[in-house]
């Protein structure tokens, strides 16, 4: 229900933000357009009426004694009586002649004449209605008095019925056009909102399934737009979650196995040693050795898990100090020499003549080298070789561990440093050691490079910046 209301709000917001705005814009535009068109038509009528009335402007030159007779003569001979009515007003403001032959009542209001008397231009026009309700446009042009005494006025009257009919027709056309625009906007908006809401519903439903653990859920991509990109992102997220879930399950399985193996050995040998107390001291001693060895192995695994937890929360810290790489590598190689020999693997460390000094955390780097060399020995079969080399190049020391092991498939090389990932699930390990090692090396401003060919072997290179010893004050002063 909550989801449906949210979708309804999208349509409601569209109506408020788009349809109402468009409708308001159309209404305002049509009101302005109607006003403009009517003003243009009225102005055209007024201009034409003034053009007709211009024929009577010669009355300004007529002497006052012949003003009335001349006005009647012009009125009788006026050619456009069917288009406009012209009225002549005398000096006293009385209409004494009309081209229609009918004089208006004496009490008829002449607002245009009154406005013209007050106007500096000597002319004015107004819209009004006749006593029968007919809309008309009336205008008055005062006659200029050139000294002859003829200072009356020419008044014209034009019916606006035809103009109003034309304007009304245009108004209907514009209203219909506006309604059509609003209708098209509404239909396109409904289609548009549906094209958004439907994929959102599918995305929402898919997200709920994914949240419930169904990582096989996929959304069909219909359009190559932002919605399609969102669907593609959801599908990618489901794939990545599925992969992460599989890796997590493999990790739990591996860790469970890694924990179970030493615990089983500890329990088994502990019971054996207990039963052999006082009877077979050799068995007791061997049992205690196994218990101690497996306990150390178990402690290392727990510490690895704790380091991984610290890495995830950003609390994996290092304590930096100048250290020599050769002794550290030699110590780690000595740890694995006997183990490698027991498995018919040749582990060799090509110690350089001069040591390389770096600024680092000895224990953390030892953890890195243990992880790398341990992997090399684990994945190398009997009769193989593991070679550890140390070289300096461009201000850094490179520790290279080459093995002739099973190698890494090409599609897995870019993922071997990911947490939980194990390329070869048949070999012991939690799948987080290399991820922790990579983080430690990054904290030392270094990098880990991995090259491998399946069935040939793997080369892991750890590059760390060399330690630059600060110059002594005495030497600096001498140089200065």
DODREN-123437 format. One record per residue (C-alpha): y negated, x negated, z; residue in one letter. Coordinates in pm, whole numbers, plus 32768, in hexadecimal, padded with zeros to 4 digits. Layout:
BEGIN
YXZa ...
***
This chain:
BEGIN
800080008000x 7F147EE68058x 7F5D7E407F09x 7F107F7F7E48x 7DC67FAB7EFDx 7D6A7E477EA1x 7DAE7E8E7D33x 7CE37FCF7D45x 7BC37F077DD2x 7BCC7E2A7C9Cx 7B967F5B7BBEx 7A8F7FE07CABx 79D77E957CABx 79E57E8E7B31x 794F7FEE7B22x 78387F897C0Ex 77F67E337B7Bx 78277E787A0Ax 78397FE679A6x 7719805C7A83x 76467F337A1Cx 768C7F7378ACx 764680E678D8x 750280A0798Fx 749D7FA57885x 74E780A0776Dx 742581B4781Dx 72F680D9785Fx 7305804C76FDx 731381AA7665x 71F48228773Dx 7120810176CEx 7192812E7566x 714982A4756Ax 6FEF826575F6x 6FAD815674F7x 7026822373CEx 6F5D83537434x 6E2A827C7468x 6E5A81E6730Dx 6E7E833F726Fx 6D4E83C77328x 6C87829672BDx 6CF082CE7155x 6C85843C7168x 6B3983DA7207x 6AF982CE7100x 6B4383C26FE7x 6A6884CE7087x 694883D870A8x 6976837F6F3Cx 695284EE6ED9x 682D851E6FC7x 678083F16F2Dx 671E84CF6E05x 662E858A6EEEx 658384516F75x 647B84736E60x 63E885946F2Ax 634284856FFBx 6254844B6ED6x 620385B86E9Dx 60AF86386F20x 60C0872D703Ex 603888516F72x 615688396E74x 626387C86F6Dx 630689216F91x 630F896B6E1Cx 639788126DC8x 64A588336ED2x 651389836E41x 651C88F26CE5x 65F487CC6D52x 66DA88B56E16x 670A89A06CF0x 675688816C02x 684187C86CF1x 698887816C37x 6A75874F6D5Cx 6A5388996E10x 6BCC88BE6E17x 6BF587776ED9x 6AD487736FD0x 69C688567057x 686787C87063x 675A8864713Fx 65E7880A7138x 652B880B7281x 63B288227288x 62C287697365x 62ED886B747Bx 646588447487x 64B9898973D3x 65C289A172C3x 651B8A4F719Ex 660B8A097080x 678389CB7053x 684B89746F1Fx 69488A7E6F85x 683F8B8E6F6Fx 68798BF770DAx 679B8B8E71F6x 68338B5B734Cx 67B78C287473x 666E8BB77506x 67118B7B7657x 681D8A9575CBx 682E8949767Dx 67EB881275ADx 686386F07685x 686186007561x 66F286517518x 669486227685x 675184D2768Cx 66A58461754Ax 654E84A775E0x 65A583BE7701x 664C82B67628x 6593818275B6x 664A81937468x 65D682F9742Fx 6736837873EFx 686183F674B6x 69A084B97489x 6A8A8580756Bx 6BD0863A7554x 6BBC87A775B0x 6C4788FC7557x 6BB18A2974AAx 6B9F8B7E754Bx 6CEB8BC9749Cx 6D928A977535x 6D9289C273FDx 6D77884B7449x 6C4D87B07399x 6B9086697391x 6A19869873A0x 6916858D7362x 679D8574734Cx 66C484777296x 6553848E72EDx 6469847D71C1x 6377836071D0x 620A83CA71D6x 614D82F670DDx 600283A87127x 603D84DF7056x 609D85B37184x 620385E57119x 62B785707255x 63CF866A726Fx 654286197264x 6674863C7189x 67A086C87243x 690086CB71B2x 6A3A877C721Dx 6B9E872771ABx 6CE087DB7202x 6DE686FE72ADx 6F0E87E27276x 6F95871C714Dx 6F5E85D271FFx 70048654733Dx 712B86CC7270x 7153857471D2x 713184C87323x 722D85B973BEx 7324856B72A9x 72F683F772E5x 731B8434745Ax 746784E27424x 74DC83C1734Ax 747282C2744Ex 75108386756Bx 765483A374A8x 7646822E745Cx 760981E175CCx 772882BF7638x 780482187535x 77A280C175BDx 77EE81307721x 793881C976AFx 799E808E75F4x 793B7FBE7721x 7A05809F7806x 7B3A80977726x 7B257F1F76F4x 7AED7EF4786Ax 7C1A7FC978C0x 7CED7F0177CDx 7C5F7DBD7857x 7C997E1879C3x 7DFB7E897970x 7E397D3F78BDx 7DD17C8F79FFx 7E6B7D797B01x 7FC47D877A60x 7FF97C0B7A5Cx 7F6B7BF97BBEx 806B7CF67C2Fx 817C7C287B8Bx 80F47AEA7C29x 80E17B967D7Cx 82437C197D61x 82C17AC57CF1x 82077A197E0Cx 82AA7B037F08x 84017AB27E79x 83B6793D7E7Fx 833B795E7FE7x 84897A048034x 854578D77FADx 859479517E4Cx 8524781C7D8Dx 85CE78907C4Bx 84BA79927C1Bx 83EF795A7ADFx 82BF7A0F7A52x 82B07A5A78DFx 817A79C1783Ex 80DC7ABC774Ex 7F887A1F770Fx 7F0978BD76E8x 7DDF78ED77D0x 7D8778BF7940x 7E8579CA79A4x 7F8C791978D4x 7F2B77D07978x 7F5378757ACDx 80AC78F67A6Cx 810B779C79F3x 809077097B3Cx 815E78067C02x 829177B37B32x 825376407B66x 8225767C7CDBx 837177367CEAx 841F76187C34x 838575167D1Ex 83DE75E67E50x 854076057DD1x 8550748E7DA1x 84B574517EF7x 85AB75447F93x 86CF74917EEDx 864873407F5Dx 861673C580BEx 877B744780C8x 87FD72FD8042x 872972498145x 87B1731D8261x 891072E681E1x 88D8716D81C1x 8834714E8316x 8946722083B4x 8A48713A8318x 89837004837Cx 896E708084E1x 8AD470F984F1x 8B6B6FAF847Bx 8AE56ECD8592x 8B136FDF8695x 8C7E7005862Ex 8CB36E8E863Ex 8C086E7A8791x 8CD56F96881Fx 8E1E6F1A8789x 8DF56DB287F4x 8D696E1D8943x 8EA26EE8898Cx 8F7E6DCC890Dx 8ECC6CCC89E8x 8EE76DB48B16x 905D6DDC8AE9x 90846C648ABBx 8FCF6C058BFBx 90A76B148CC5x 91B36B048BBBx 91176A6F8A7Fx 8FCC69BB8AADx 8FB969628939x 8FBB6AD288D7x 8EB66B1E89E2x 8DD76A048964x 8DFC6A7387FAx 8DB36BDA885Cx 8C766B778913x 8C076AA687E7x 8C376BD68703x 8B7F6CB987F6x 8A5A6BC78809x 8A536B95868Fx 8A626D08863Fx 89616D52874Ex 88766C5C86AAx 88BA6CFD855Ax 88796E5485F1x 87396DD78694x 86C36D508543x 86FF6E9F849Bx 86426F5A85ACx 85246E618590x 851F6E968418x 8503700E844Ex 83EB6FD9854Ax 83336EF98451x 835A70038349x 82C771068438x 81A4701E8483x 816D6FE9830Fx 8161715F82D1x 805D719083E2x 7F9270588389x 7FE96FA684CEx 80B16E878438x 7FE76D6084BBx 7FF56BE9847Bx 7F7F6AC5854Ex 7EFB69B4846Dx 7F0E683E84AAx 7F4B670983CEx 80C066DD8391x 819B660282B6x 827566B681B9x 838565AB819Ax 83FA65BB8304x 83F167368300x 84BE674B81BFx 85AE6643823Bx 85E86708837Ax 8637684782BCx 871B679481C4x 87D966F482E6x 881468518370x 88C668BC822Dx 8971677881C5x 8AAE67B5828Cx 8ABB6925822Cx 8A9368CA80BAx 8B9E67BA80D9x 8C9468B3816Ex 8C61698F8039x 8C8268687F46x 8B0F68747EECx 8A4367367EC4x 88F367597F79x 880866387F2Fx 86A265F87F9Ax 85E164FA7ECBx 84F8647E7FDDx 83BC63DB7F4Fx 834562857FC5x 81FB63118040x 81E1644F8107x 80FC657080A7x 801765F681B8x 7FB1676281B5x 7EFB684882A6x 7FFD69478314x 80D369EC841Bx 820C69178447x 82EA6A2F84C9x 827B6B2683BFx 82AB6A2E82A2x 83FB69CF8330x 84526B41831Dx 83EB6B4081ADx 84BD6A0E8153x 85E86A958215x 85D56BD88152x 85B86B2B7FFEx 86CA6A29803Ex 87AB6B2B80E2x 87906C077FACx 87D96ADD7EC9x 89176A877F8Dx 89856BF27FADx 896F6C377E3Ax 8A106AEF7DCCx 8B876AED7D9Cx 8C7669D47E01x 8C43689C7D31x 8AD368EA7CFCx 899E68287D5Ax 885768697E14x 8740676C7DDCx 860267657EAFx 84DA66A07E26x 8378665C7EA3x 825B65F67DBBx 80E065ED7DBFx 8011667A7CA3x 7EA166E07C7Fx 7E4F66E47DF1x 7F8867997E5Ex 80EC674C7EC3x 820967F57E0Cx 8355682E7EBAx 845C68837DB3x 85B569097E09x 86A3690D7CDEx 8800699D7CECx 891D69D17BF6x 896B6B267C81x 89A26C7D7BE8x 88346CA37B86x 875C6DDB7B7Fx 87606EE07A6Ax 86216ED6799Ax 85C5703B79F8x 85D16FE67B6Cx 85066EA27B76x 83B86F577BA6x 844970227CC6x 85036F227D98x 83D36EF47E7Bx 83BB706B7EBEx 842070E88014x 8586716D8031x 85DE70FD7ED0x 872770467E98x 878F6FE37D3Cx 88F36F957DA9x 897270887EACx 8ABF6FD47EDBx 8A1D6EB57F97x 89B26ECF8102x 88406EF88152x 8743700081B8x 866A6FF3807Fx 85286FB0813Ex 853B6E388174x 84946DD8802Cx 83866EE4805Bx 83316E4E81B0x 833B6CED811Ex 824D6D528007x 81576DE28105x 81666CA581DAx 81246BC980A9x 7FFC6CA38045x 7F6B6C7781A2x 7F7E6AFF815Ex 7EBA6B388019x 7FF26AE47F53x 80D66B8A7E57x 824B6BB87E19x 82C96BA07CB2x 84276C0F7C4Cx 84D76BB57B07x 863C6C177AC6x 87426C4079B9x 88686D1E7A04x 89AA6C547A18x 88EB6B087A0Cx 88216AEF7B4Bx 86D56B2B7BF8x 85A56A517C3Cx 84B86AAF7D57x 837169F07D76x 828F6A037EA9x 8132697D7E60x 8051692B7F8Ax 7EF5688A7F8Ex 7EE467288016x 7E2666E18154x 7CD5663A8116x 7C7D65588238x 7B0D6575829Bx 7A3E64398273x 79DD637E83AEx 786F637A8413x 785A620083FAx 78D661FA8297x 77F263168237x 76C3626382C9x 77146123820Cx 772B61E080C6x 75E26286810Dx 
***
